[in-house]
């Protein structure tokens, strides 16, 4: 919106010609998101307190978390507003890739909102019935999968259903119609992985910010003719506009972290974690880096894997536990690590995963 207005005035005001550059609009979107988040944060936290939207703590969780009961939750609404509004302002909204990313994020956010709302009204840790929650995620994932399939059918040069494997440049299998269930799996898996990671103050949002920054670079490269060719990537020119969306996610993450840092003044809730996981997976799908996402978001993979392993081991070992508690961050809490130390070390690991993922672009 703002992009179209300023760009239309470039003939009269030469300075506005900079809006044609994705790099400028990405920086503008990121700063706008950060500013909105910092500006709206205190107001939203105050409103959440007024409406008594407080966190419900699981009785089975670490006892040290009981002190967090009542902390305002559903702060993911702040993240969504701070990310979506700058995207609408600075991105080219005639770009279908941007619309798919925005609507997917809002769709997963809606499922999370319903889950959070029921938790608050029932004053229980149980929100949506699991099959309904999973059904909602699958429905949104299915919509995204069909949308990207239609992109590939409508204009194959601008999108395809092939998979790009890290470290391999000659093996690029085409899934065809099977790409839809694959996309659904990726979206549902990642929305839940980020949700599982959201267990300590600032943990999920800080590690997500690193992943979002990585995909900001990857989106730009995917839409850039020279860089995409040099790195042997499939080039989708319209995908470059996702750089603005990712930049807005980074700015919103930094702004929310200001209030979510230990000790947290607000939690994101499922409305935030499901939306962020869905956003990350959608961008990965649109720029054909679905498998690289496993490396970029290595911390989320470890967190989700720890839950799967714990449940499986408990079931098949007659009640024994592989970890002291899952997800993984709770295991380290049980080992006696202080919460800030766990968050900082997981953030360091997240940066390492992100840097390693970027090296794989040329190591193929």
N, C-alpha and C positions, 0 to 999 in steps of 0.2 A: 504493500500500500504506500508506505512512505518512499520506498524505492521507486515506484512508478511516478510518484509526484515529483521527486527531486530529479529523476532522470529526464522527465519531460521538460524540465526547466533548464537543461544543460546548455541549450543554445543561447539563452539569455544570461545565465550565470555560469560561466565556465568552470567554476569550482565544483559544481554538481556533477561534472563529468566523471569524478572519481567513483560515483555510485555504480558505474558499469563494471568495476572490478570486484570480483568475489572476495578477494582478500580484505578490501576495505569494508565491505558489507558484513563480513564475518566478524571482524573486529568490532564494528558498530553494534552488531547483534549481541555479541558477548558482553560488551560494556553496558548495553541497555538492559540485558538480563540481570547482570550483577547489580546495577543501580536499582532496578525494580525490586529485586529480592531484598536488598538492604533497606530500601525505603518502606516496603510493605510488610517486612518481617515483624517489627514490633506491633503493628496494628493487628496482623493476623493472629499472633500469639495471644494478644489481649482478648480478641474476639473468641478464640478457642477456649480460653479460660472462662470467659463470661458464659459461654454455652456449655461449660463443664465437659468439654471433649477431651477427656483424660485417658492416658494409656492404661490398658488392663494388662497386668503382668501375669504370666503363666505361673501357676503354683509349682510346676515341675521344673522351672528354670532355676538358675543360680539365686540363692537367697540374697546376695548382695544387690540384686536388681529390684527387690521389693521397695527400696527407697525411691525408685523411679515412678512408682504408681501415681497416677494423677497428672503426670507431666503432659502438657498439651500434645495431642497427636493429630494425624491427618494434615501435617505440614506439607505433605506432597502437593496439596492444592497451591501452595506458594511456589513450589518448583514448577508445576505445570503452567501457572500464569506467567511466571518469569521467563519461561522458555518459549512458550507458544506465541505470546504477544510480540516479542522481538522478531520471531520468525515471520509472522504476518507483516510486520513493518518493513523488514529489510530483505526478505527473500523474494524471488520472482514467483509470485503465486500462480502464474500460468504454467508452472512446472509441475507435472504430475507426480514426480518423485517426492517433491516436498509435501504435496497433499497426502500421499500414501503414508509418509512418515508421521505427519501431524495427526491424521485421523487414527492411525494405529496406536500412537501414544495416548490419545484421548480415550480410545476404546479400552485399552488395558487399564487406564486410570479409572474408568467408569466401573470396571469389575472390582478394582481395589476399593473404590469409594463405597460401593454396596457392602463389601465385606467389613470395612471399618465402621460404617454406619450401624450395621447390625450389632457389632461388638459393643459400641457405645450405648445403644438403646437397650441392649440386653444386660449391660454391665457384666459381660462375660468375654473370655478369650475366644469363644466360638462365634464366628461370624457366619458367612455363607456356608451352607452345606457343601462339603468338599466336591461332590459331583456337580453342583451348580457352579461353584467357583471355577472348576476345571472346564466345565462346559462353556462358560462365558469366555475363558481364555482361548479355547479351541475355536469358538465362533469368530472371535476377532482375528485369530491366526489364519483361519480359513478364508476370511475376507481379504487379508493381505496376500495370501498365497494365490488366490484367484486373480487379484489385481495385477500381480507381477507376471502371472502366466499370460494374461491378456496383453500386457506390455510386450512380451516376447512374440506373441502371435501377430500383434498389430504392426510392429516395426522391429524385426529381428536384429538389425544393426544397432538398435538402441538398447536392447536387452536380450538375454538368452537364458536358458534353463541349464546351463552347464555349471559344473563345480570346478573351482580352481583349488588345487591342493598345494599347501605350502611345501616348498623344497622341490616340487615337480612342475616342469613347464610343458611337458608333452602329454601328460595324462589329464585330459579335461573331459570327463564323461558328461554326456547330456542326459538329464533325467526325464526330459519331456513332461508328460502329465504327472509323473511321479514327483515332480518338483513341489506340487501343492502340499501333499502330506509331509514332505521334508521341511517345507517352510513352516508349517504348523508346529512341527516338533521343535524346530529351532526357537520359534517365538515363545511357545509355552515353556520350554526348558529354561530359557534365559530370563523370562519374567519371574519364574519361581526361584531361579538361582540368586538373583538380586534380592528377592524377598527374604530368602534364607540368610543372606549376608547381613541384613538389617537387624542386628542384634546388639550392637554396641554403639555408643555415642560417636557419630561421625564416621563410622567404619564403612557403611555402604556408600554414602555420598562422596567420600574422599576417593575410594577406589573406583567408583563410577566416573568421577571427574577425570581421572587419569585415562580410563578407557575411552571416554568421550573425546578427550583431546587427541588421542591416537586416531580415532575415526574422523576427526576433523582433518587431519593430515591425509589420511587415506582417501577421503572423499574428494579432496582437492586434487590429489594425484590422479584419481580415476577419471576426472573430468578434464585433465590437462594433457594435451596431445603429446608434447615432448616428454614429459615425465612418465606418462603411462607407457609410451613406446620404449623408453630407456629401461624401465623396470619390468618390461615384458608383461604388463597388465592389460586386461581387456579394457578398452576405453569406451566409456559411456558419457558423452559430453553433457547431457542433462543432469547426470549424477553429481556434477561439480557443485550444483546449487545446494546440495545437502550439506556442504561445508558451512553454510550460514546456519542451518538448523543445528548442526553439531556444535558450532561456536556458541549458539544460544544456550545449549545444554551445559556447556562448560561454565559459562557465566552464571547460570542459575544454580549450578552445583556449588560454586564458590560462595555465592550469596547465602545459600541455605546452610552451608557448612559453618558460616559465621555464627549462626544460632544453634546449630546441631552439634558443635564441637563440645567435647567433654568439659564440664557437665552440661548435658544438653538442655536447652530451654524449650525445645520442641522436637518431636519425632515426625518422620515423614509418613508413617503408616503404610498400609498396602496401596493406598491411592498413589503414593509416590514410588514405592519399590516396584510394583507391577508395571507402572507406566515407564519407569526408567529402563527396566529390563526389556520391555517391549520396544522402546525407542532404539536401544542399542542393537537389538537383533534385527529390527526393520532396516536400519541403515546398512548393517552388514549384508543383508539379503540384497538390497538395492544396488550396492556397489560390488557385488559378487565376491565378498570376503567372509562368507558364512563360516568356513572352516578356520580361517585365521582368527575369528572371534574367540575360539577356544584358547588361543594363546594370549590374545589381548586381554581377555577377561579371566586369566588364569586363577585369580583369587576366587572368583565366583564359581569356577569349576571345582576347585578344591572344597569350597564350602558345601556345594550341592552333593559332591561325591562322598563327603564324609557322612552325610545323612543317609544316602543310599547304602553305603557300606555298613553303617551302624545298624540300620533296620534289618538288612540281609543277614549280617553276622548274628544279631540277637535272635533272629528267627531260626536259623539253621544250627546254632551252637547250643541250643537249649537254655537261652536266657543270658548268655555271656555278652559282655560289651567290648567292642574294639576300641572305642574312645571313652574317656571318662564322661563325656557328654558331647552331643552334636547339636548344631553345626560346629565346625572346627574351632571357631573362636571361643566357644564355651569350654572346649577341652583344655585350652591354655589358661582359661580362668580357673579351672579346677586344679591346674598345676601350680597355681599361685601367682601367675603373671598379673600385674596391675593392668587395669583396663586401658589407660593411655599407652602403655608399652605395647599391648597387643595391636591397638589401632595403628600406631606408628610403624611397627614392624610389618604389618599386613600392607600398609601403604607403600613401604619400601619394596616389598615383594611385587606389588602391583606395578610399580614403575619399572622394575626389572623385566617383568613379563611384557610390558608395553614396548620397551626398547628392543627386546629380543624379537618381538613380532615384526618390527620395522626392518630388522636385519634380514628376515626371511624373504623380503620382497626381491632382494638381489641374489640371495643364496638359493638358486633354483636351477 
